[in-house]
Structures are given as structure tokens and as C-alpha cells.
């Protein structure tokens, strides 16, 4: 039976250990393990922390987000009103299952959820954002 992690400290440690031992890019494969009975908001918060600590990427929530049109190799930018990552009463339910699957469920849903991962977080004309990345790849 596969181990299922039950705390965010365990998640942080297993991802960091795997990342450091394999000297690879932080990607979804490092999150390909089971978790059990952890609040979804805690999973999102630990993911935000891991992305910041290892990659320097920003996991943020943008209210009223708009994605600038882009084509080819031009980086898309996303901007909106910076908001708390998790609002009171949101994502309070627990999750048991594969963490990679949970995180990948946010890919392509930036405009729906407001949750996104960006690099070079900046403020322009009162809106926050940056170069849009997949929530997780």
C-alpha cells in the first residue's frame, strides 16, 4: 500500500527532498503522491510556499483577471486585482487522493478560479499580475 501523507510538513519535506536529490525542475512529477484528509486550502497554501521557496514563482489569486492575448513564443500576461489566495469558507473540505491530480485540476481555470502562477509579479495601472504559467506543469 502506498503511503499517503497527512500533513503539510510531510508534503513540504517529501517535495524538497525529491527536488534536491534529483536536481530537476520543480514540476508535477514531484507532487505525484497521495495525500489523505488534508484541507484543500492547506494544499493550496503549501503549494504556494513550495513554489515561492524553490522557484521564486508567485501563486496568487486575481479578482477579475484578464489574460493578454499572445501568440507563438510570446509570454502571456495575466492581470487583475490581487486578492487573498483563499477566502473565508473556501476550500475547507478535505481532499484524499493524488496531489498532482488535485493541483492539475487548476490548470487552464485562471479566469474561473482567479488562482494562477506567475513570474515577475508586478503592478500596472493598479492591477497586479505577471507572466502567466501553468498552475502546475
C-alpha positions as CSV (number, residue, x, y, z in Angstrom):
1,X,0.0,0.0,0.0
2,X,1.3,3.4,-1.0
3,X,2.0,5.9,1.8
4,X,-0.5,8.8,2.0
5,X,0.8,12.0,3.5
6,X,-1.4,13.6,6.1
7,X,0.3,16.9,7.0
8,X,1.7,19.9,5.0
9,X,5.0,19.5,6.7
10,X,5.3,16.0,5.3
11,X,4.4,17.3,1.8
12,X,7.0,20.1,2.0
13,X,9.7,17.7,3.1
14,X,9.0,15.0,0.5
15,X,8.9,17.5,-2.3
16,X,12.0,19.3,-1.1
17,X,13.9,16.0,-0.7
18,X,12.9,14.7,-4.1
19,X,13.8,18.1,-5.7
20,X,17.2,18.3,-4.0
21,X,18.1,14.6,-4.7
22,X,17.1,14.7,-8.4
23,X,18.3,18.2,-9.2
24,X,15.3,18.6,-11.6
25,X,12.9,21.3,-12.3
26,X,10.0,21.7,-10.0
27,X,7.2,20.0,-11.9
28,X,4.1,18.0,-11.4
29,X,6.0,14.7,-11.0
30,X,7.4,15.9,-7.7
31,X,3.8,16.1,-6.5
32,X,2.8,12.7,-7.8
33,X,1.9,11.1,-4.4
34,X,-1.2,10.5,-2.3
35,X,-2.4,12.7,0.5
36,X,-5.1,11.9,3.0
37,X,-7.7,14.1,4.7
38,X,-5.9,17.4,4.2
39,X,-8.0,20.6,3.8
40,X,-7.8,21.8,0.2
41,X,-6.9,25.3,1.4
42,X,-3.9,23.9,3.2
43,X,-2.8,22.0,0.0
44,X,-3.0,25.3,-2.0
45,X,-1.1,27.2,0.7
46,X,1.7,24.7,0.9
47,X,1.9,24.6,-2.9
48,X,2.2,28.4,-2.9
49,X,5.0,28.2,-0.3
50,X,6.9,25.4,-2.2
51,X,6.7,27.4,-5.5
52,X,8.0,30.5,-3.8
53,X,10.8,28.8,-1.9
54,X,12.1,26.6,-4.8
55,X,11.2,28.5,-8.0
56,X,10.6,32.0,-6.8
57,X,7.2,31.8,-8.6
58,X,4.1,33.5,-7.2
59,X,0.9,31.6,-6.7
60,X,-1.8,34.3,-6.4
61,X,-5.4,35.0,-6.7
62,X,-6.5,37.7,-9.1
63,X,-10.1,39.0,-9.0
64,X,-11.4,40.0,-12.4
65,X,-8.4,38.5,-14.1
66,X,-7.8,39.2,-17.8
67,X,-5.2,37.4,-19.9
68,X,-3.4,39.4,-22.6
69,X,-3.7,37.9,-26.0
70,X,-0.5,36.3,-27.1
71,X,0.8,34.2,-29.9
72,X,3.7,31.9,-30.6
73,X,6.5,32.2,-28.2
74,X,5.4,35.5,-26.7
75,X,4.7,35.2,-23.0
76,X,1.0,35.7,-22.0
77,X,0.4,38.1,-19.1
78,X,-2.4,38.0,-16.7
79,X,-3.6,40.9,-14.5
80,X,-6.3,41.5,-12.0
81,X,-7.0,42.8,-8.5
82,X,-4.7,41.0,-6.1
83,X,-6.8,39.1,-3.5
84,X,-6.3,36.7,-0.6
85,X,-5.4,33.3,-2.0
86,X,-8.2,31.7,0.0
87,X,-11.3,33.5,1.1
88,X,-13.0,32.6,4.4
89,X,-15.1,29.4,4.0
90,X,-13.4,28.4,0.7
91,X,-11.7,25.1,0.1
92,X,-12.4,24.0,3.7
93,X,-13.3,20.5,2.6
94,X,-10.7,17.8,2.8
95,X,-9.0,16.0,0.0
96,X,-7.7,12.5,-0.2
97,X,-6.1,11.3,-3.4
98,X,-3.2,12.1,-5.7
99,X,-1.8,15.6,-5.0
100,X,-0.6,16.1,-8.6
101,X,-4.2,15.4,-9.9
102,X,-5.6,18.0,-7.4
103,X,-3.1,20.7,-8.5
104,X,-3.5,19.9,-12.2
105,X,-7.3,20.5,-11.8
106,X,-6.5,24.2,-11.6
107,X,-4.7,24.3,-15.0
108,X,-6.5,26.5,-17.5
109,X,-9.0,27.7,-15.0
110,X,-7.4,31.0,-14.0
111,X,-10.3,33.1,-15.2
112,X,-12.8,30.9,-13.4
113,X,-11.0,30.5,-10.0
114,X,-8.7,33.5,-10.1
115,X,-5.9,31.2,-8.9
116,X,-2.8,31.4,-11.0
117,X,1.0,31.1,-11.0
118,X,3.1,33.9,-12.4
119,X,6.6,35.0,-12.6
120,X,7.8,38.6,-12.3
121,X,4.8,39.7,-10.2
122,X,4.2,43.4,-10.9
123,X,1.7,46.2,-10.5
124,X,0.5,48.1,-13.6
125,X,-2.3,50.7,-13.5
126,X,-3.5,49.4,-10.1
127,X,-3.7,45.8,-11.2
128,X,-1.3,43.0,-10.2
129,X,0.0,40.2,-12.3
130,X,2.8,38.9,-14.5
131,X,3.8,36.3,-17.0
132,X,1.2,33.5,-16.7
133,X,2.5,30.0,-16.2
134,X,0.5,26.7,-16.0
135,X,-0.7,26.4,-12.4
136,X,1.5,23.3,-12.4
137,X,3.3,21.6,-15.3
